[in-house]
Amino acid sequence: MIDAGIRTKKVVRYLQNEAGGVENVGFIEQDAHNFVQAHKGNMISSGDAQTLINHFMHLQSEDSNFFYSF
Protein backbone atom coordinates (compact mmCIF):
# COMPACT_ATOMS: atom_id res chain seq x y z
CA MET A 1 0.00 0.00 0.00
CA ILE A 2 2.72 2.46 0.98
CA ASP A 3 4.98 1.49 -1.90
CA ALA A 4 2.08 1.65 -4.35
CA GLY A 5 1.17 5.19 -3.26
CA ILE A 6 -2.39 4.31 -2.26
CA ARG A 7 -3.75 6.50 0.51
CA THR A 8 -4.73 4.84 3.78
CA LYS A 9 -8.22 6.34 3.62
CA LYS A 10 -8.89 4.71 0.23
CA VAL A 11 -7.67 1.33 1.41
CA VAL A 12 -9.83 1.47 4.54
CA ARG A 13 -12.91 2.47 2.54
CA TYR A 14 -12.27 -0.37 0.08
CA LEU A 15 -11.94 -2.89 2.90
CA GLN A 16 -15.09 -1.57 4.56
CA ASN A 17 -16.97 -1.97 1.30
CA GLU A 18 -15.64 -5.49 0.74
CA ALA A 19 -16.46 -6.51 4.32
CA GLY A 20 -20.02 -5.24 4.06
CA GLY A 21 -19.70 -2.26 6.36
CA VAL A 22 -17.57 -0.43 8.89
CA GLU A 23 -18.68 -2.74 11.70
CA ASN A 24 -17.30 -5.81 9.90
CA VAL A 25 -13.72 -4.58 9.40
CA GLY A 26 -12.43 -4.84 12.96
CA PHE A 27 -10.56 -1.53 13.02
CA ILE A 28 -11.18 2.14 12.35
CA GLU A 29 -9.46 4.43 9.90
CA GLN A 30 -7.32 5.98 12.67
CA ASP A 31 -5.98 2.51 13.57
CA ALA A 32 -4.90 1.97 9.98
CA HIS A 33 -3.34 5.43 9.82
CA ASN A 34 -1.40 4.81 13.04
CA PHE A 35 -0.16 1.48 11.74
CA VAL A 36 1.04 3.00 8.47
CA GLN A 37 2.79 5.88 10.27
CA ALA A 38 4.57 3.43 12.59
CA HIS A 39 5.60 1.32 9.62
CA LYS A 40 6.98 4.37 7.81
CA GLY A 41 8.94 5.30 10.93
CA ASN A 42 10.42 1.83 11.15
CA MET A 43 11.42 1.91 7.49
CA ILE A 44 13.22 5.21 7.96
CA SER A 45 14.92 4.37 11.25
CA SER A 46 16.29 1.07 10.04
CA GLY A 47 17.04 1.97 6.46
CA ASP A 48 18.45 4.56 4.16
CA ALA A 49 18.30 7.53 6.49
CA GLN A 50 20.66 6.01 9.05
CA THR A 51 23.01 4.86 6.29
CA LEU A 52 23.11 8.40 4.91
CA ILE A 53 23.77 9.90 8.35
CA ASN A 54 26.60 7.41 8.90
CA HIS A 55 28.06 8.33 5.53
CA PHE A 56 27.88 12.05 6.36
CA MET A 57 29.58 11.42 9.70
CA HIS A 58 32.36 9.58 7.89
CA LEU A 59 32.77 12.41 5.37
CA GLN A 60 32.88 14.95 8.18
CA SER A 61 35.60 12.99 9.98
CA GLU A 62 37.72 13.08 6.83
CA ASP A 63 37.02 16.68 5.81
CA SER A 64 36.65 19.42 8.41
CA ASN A 65 34.96 21.66 5.80
CA PHE A 66 32.14 19.17 5.23
CA PHE A 67 28.97 20.18 7.05
CA TYR A 68 25.62 18.49 7.51
CA SER A 69 22.66 19.08 9.75
CA PHE A 70 19.41 17.22 10.35
Long-range contacts (C-beta under 8 A, 24 or more apart in sequence): 1-36, 2-36, 2-39, 2-40, 2-43, 8-32, 8-33, 8-36
